[in-house]
Amino acid sequence: MKLWQKISLIALVFVTLAVQLTQFYILDSHFRSAIAREVNSAASAHSALAASLSNHAAYERLKANTLFLSTDQLTDMLKDTITTDISTADVIEVKKGGKTITAVGTEVLDGASYDLASVKPNDAITDGKTVIFDAGEKTYLMVVSIIKLEAMSYELRTVYDVTNVYDEHDANLNNARMWGLCCGGGISVLLLISVLGFLRPLKRAVKTIGAAAAGDYTVRMPEKGSSELKTLAHSINEMTASINEREEKLRGIAESRKRFADAMAHEMKTPLTSILGFADILRIKSVVTDEQRRDFASAIVEEAKRLRGLSAKLLTLASTDNTPLDFADIPVAQLFSDVHATMAPVLGRRGIKLTTLHKNAVLHIDRELFLSLLYNLI
């Protein structure tokens, strides 16, 4: 997987998770608030019903002009009251000692087979305890409390339909998922475009490095963009420039070594020829005077010294391409005498006579190199 693909995928996952979690948090907060409103509304209606039952009991007691209503009278009052107040709740049930005294609206709970007694609040039954339960395909909120009527304790249960709150929550969740996917798709496209834009300089850097690896050290990367990209481009350009400079130096060294080989083959020819010539004369001539032997030997020694000095200069030229010159003041008469002594025997074997003409002057020169120049000219 390529870098831009990894970055896009990771960014998409994190952004999608952030969007989804934010949506779910907002929806959950909204749902909790809606449930809290339903609970408060149901508790208020329940309290109003409990107060209504207590007031009706007092009214019936005053009406009957008695201290306490009988159980039958109280039961009839409860039936009449909850029948009248059923509009405030979907189901109203009054129990005493675990036995249902009266109940209204229980048919909405999937028929008489559904027993409210099986639905218990989370805590012990005290005023305002609530519980949410499912009956069939609907969801209900039940409020349970203990009310005192004519010195007797009754359990009052009121049930309210809160299915619409859960249906709305489910619908919001589905919409959140759908919009999350749509937003994720849109964000992924934007991220892809952004990542490709951010990585374009890196692609240029890779292309530049690839060209340098292929041998093109003249390629350069444009130094533009952010400071980091400018630094990267500048570093790559310095690297390719440095490699190019070193390659030029290596190429120069290779060329200088080639020149050295050519120069060595050419420059060594004259002194070696002179040395061989004088040595051959000493070998062939049967009678050589002491003066001639000394002259020939001196010529051989001088040419050998010149050969040594010349080879050292050529080696220096090959290794550094910058030969240090040994300048000295040399009289022209001495210089031409050395040339005549070296070249005359060699040229004589070819039937050539060497004549030197000069003025009494002094040259400031490198002797070995200047002699090589004269020998090459001759």
Stockholm file with secondary structure:
# STOCKHOLM 1.0

chainA/1-378         MKLWQKISLIALVFVTLAVQLTQFYILDSHFRSAIAREVNSAASAHSALAASLSNHAAYERLKANTLFLSTDQLTDMLKDTITTDISTADVIEVKKGGKTITAVGTEVLDGASYDLASVKPNDAITDGKTVIFDAGEKTYLMVVSIIKLEAMSYELRTVYDVTNVYDEHDANLNNARMWGLCCGGGISVLLLISVLGFLRPLKRAVKTIGAAAAGDYTVRMPEKGSSELKTLAHSINEMTASINEREEKLRGIAESRKRFADAMAHEMKTPLTSILGFADILRIKSVVTDEQRRDFASAIVEEAKRLRGLSAKLLTLASTDNTPLDFADIPVAQLFSDVHATMAPVLGRRGIKLTTLHKNAVLHIDRELFLSLLYNLI
#=GR chainA/1-378 SS CCHHHHHHHHHHHHHHHHHHHHHHHHHHHHHHHHHHHHHHHHHHHHHHHHHHHHHHHHHHHHHHTCSSCCHHHHHHHHHHHHHHTGGGCSEEEEEETTEEEEEESGGGTTSTTSCGGGCCCSSSSCTTEEEEEEETTEEEEEEEEEEEETTEEEEEEEEEECHHHHHHHHHHHHHHHHHHHHHHHHHHHHHHHHHHHHHHHHHHHHHHHHHHHTTCTTCCCCCCSSHHHHHHHHHHHHHHHHHHHHHHHHHHHHHHHHHHHHHHHHHTHHHHHHHHHHHHHHHHCSCCCHHHHHHHHHHHHHHHHHHHHHHHHHHHHHHHSCCCCCEEEEEHHHHHHHHHHHHHHHHHTTTCCCCCCCCSCEEEEEHHHHHHHHHHHC
#=GC SS_cons         CCHHHHHHHHHHHHHHHHHHHHHHHHHHHHHHHHHHHHHHHHHHHHHHHHHHHHHHHHHHHHHHTCSSCCHHHHHHHHHHHHHHTGGGCSEEEEEETTEEEEEESGGGTTSTTSCGGGCCCSSSSCTTEEEEEEETTEEEEEEEEEEEETTEEEEEEEEEECHHHHHHHHHHHHHHHHHHHHHHHHHHHHHHHHHHHHHHHHHHHHHHHHHHHTTCTTCCCCCCSSHHHHHHHHHHHHHHHHHHHHHHHHHHHHHHHHHHHHHHHHHTHHHHHHHHHHHHHHHHCSCCCHHHHHHHHHHHHHHHHHHHHHHHHHHHHHHHSCCCCCEEEEEHHHHHHHHHHHHHHHHHTTTCCCCCCCCSCEEEEEHHHHHHHHHHHC
//
